Amino acid sequence: MSVFKKMLVMAIIAITVSCQKSNEDIIFTENDIAVIPKPAKLLLNKGAFQFDENTKFILAAASQEELTSVLIDKFKNVSGWDLDVLEQTPKENYVQFIIDENLDDEAYKLNVNSNRVLITSKGDAGFIYGIETLRQLLPVAIESSNSVSGTDWFIPNLTIEDQPRYKYRGLMLDVSRHFFEIEYLKKTIDRLAMLKMNVLHLHLVDDQGWRIEIKKYPKLTEVGAWRVDQEDKHWDGRYTTSADEKGTYGGFYTQDELKDLVAYAATKNIEIIPEIEMPAHVSSAIAAYPELSCHEKPIGVPSGGVWPITDIYCAGKENTFEFLENVLEEVMEIFPSKYIHVGGDEATKTNWKKCPDCNKRMRSENLENVEELQSYFIKRMESFINSKGKRLIGWDEILEGGIAPEATVMSWRGTKGGLEAAKQGHDVIMTPGSHCYFDHYQGPQNEEPLAWGGYTPLSKVYTFDPVVEGMTAAEAKHVLGGQANLWSEQIKTTSHSEYMIFPRLAALSETLWSTKESRNWEDFSTRIVTMFGRYDYLNINYAKSAYLVMEDVKIDMDTKKVTLALNNEFTDADIRYTLNDAKLTDAAVKYTEPLIINESTEVHASLFKNDVPVGVPFNTTIKFHKAVGKKVTFKEIYDDRYQGEGEFGMVNTLRATKNYTDGHWQAWLGKDMEAVVDLGEATSIKEVVVGTLENQGPGIYFPTAVKVSVSKDGKNYTEVGVEKRAFAKNPSFDLKEFKVSFEEQSVRYVKVFAKNLSKTPEGGKVWLFVDEIIIN
Ligand code: TNX
């Protein structure tokens, strides 16, 4: 029982005994406070304030009634109370908003004593944050949508002085690659507000779908919002559709829906920034209006991956700019945001090079090359956006060929672009892939749902800092903040989307809000567990990957001993394990140091909380087979990019994961693998197993056959068996062991031949991945 709970029980006993409430007797400790993001300054006092059915809310202005609804609605759910909003301050038992013009825009103060709660702020933003902090000071059951009994709604007496470190704290949702209903966007807004985030960036346009109604150009949504349904296939394994195939998969938002969304977000102090991509990532618009491209030929809305992106807006024709200005006029009517995001990323400009109109434009504008033409494009759009009193944001590619004068850069290819932009005096929002791409994996890849690639676990997000080393104070001033980006190529459902966002967004929110000095992973990793409790009540499908046990395994080839280290993201992790047939119960051994293994062993482990296993159990088998440490020679050596662990990579017991970049794989591009294992002396064997991978997106296919031959002298080989596998489309990532069994015999050399599929269905070269040759 926590100290707090003990005190509470004692307090309750005291209450029952004396029959009189004494909030002063209740003692909270720092450990009972789990607010995320961590407040800048917090001073805990003795005693507590208790919400009950008579608690009143006192506003500073009538318009603020909506701001209190977060809490009032929650109390209605859990206790059935209808808490009142009053104009007059009563003697006690109230929450009051007080205006202080001297505070910063987003700052607030919270002062709680046993009689009342005061929230002081300059305006609504601070009051919203103050209410959200109160919410997180309350027991997690406040999040329940059903009535809760047996909970007293105490919050600790304290004073908080809080304000954000950065003024831009965002999340981007890609609603183009997969469409998400308005209801989900509203829920996401609530969850952003809970973390005191203040921007929702909507990626409304991309190749695979145009998602915003534009009255002047109805085909953008009639045609551009719908694609041929190929959802059963891997994103990069979908065929190229033609213009006359009818799209049935997709959706879009009407202008009214978006206006309503903007208004909803405003009540939570969240600004919605629309992104209207240009000049690339716009196949959906070109499918609707082919005249916007250089070639003007009809195309279909792509159902999946497009690379390189060559169907882009023509930068020569005037009608492109007229179209975009008209589109942006309507966009600006819907979104009052200060910023309009115009994308600008990943344009392959081969069509511009060939296009007479683009060439004419380059001559008339004295542009040296197509990079300068892109720069002309963005600058022209910027002056239009500026003329409407707004500012332009673009991905860091807008630096190439010269950046538009007032532009703000969103740095995604690392932080380099951001640094460069800041040096040139531009504002910057940092969203480096390394920390902010929530389409990356967050746990061991074998256990996680399909992600785009990359590895960005919770603890890594927590180390994010938008101001990078080497920035001068003046440059750092240009860093407005940071943002998480959830690209949705692999994300088809809201529950998957939630899984990728939470809890990583909580970590990101703290890196952007809280002071740098207060950054403490250990402390955060206990507070996040309380947040999990809230997420459980809110039915958020958050990832529990932080509970997974991860391995770090090495082998010393001289001693043939494997060192298996187990770890977990939480520093106070209680990992317990058992070996072989023993069951993983609370009687398992507590993990304290790496295991040294020198014979075939199964290891089962899990993280434990209060003696109960949590998360997904970890299982691995270290298999000491007859080839371990033996000499392997290849007919053709593996590719430089995938060398595994080198010389003994195929015969070292170390198995690879579904993550093809995990460092365990050896791979061949467009070639077969032929390996000979020299067992050193005549050895009795009866089975050969070969570990392989398939991930068709990046062109990794299972071999079509694995053939095994054996020899006593290394010259004359006898084939002992083959396992074949016919090619099949496969949208997921899979591991497969090819197994060839034969009559036991004594041989010294084993030749393994794995046949490469040689050509992808699209005609590209095929990767063949192998991690281990097991000989039994
Ligand atoms: C790059 S980030 C993109 C997106 C993809 C993403 C996948 C950026 C500006 N462009 O179009 O969805 O990678 O991670």
Boltz pocket constraint, residues with backbone or C-beta under 6 A from the ligand:
constraints:
  - pocket:
      binder: B
      contacts: [[A, 345], [A, 346], [A, 395], [A, 412], [A, 437], [A, 439], [A, 452], [A, 487], [A, 488], [A, 489]]
      max_distance: 6.0
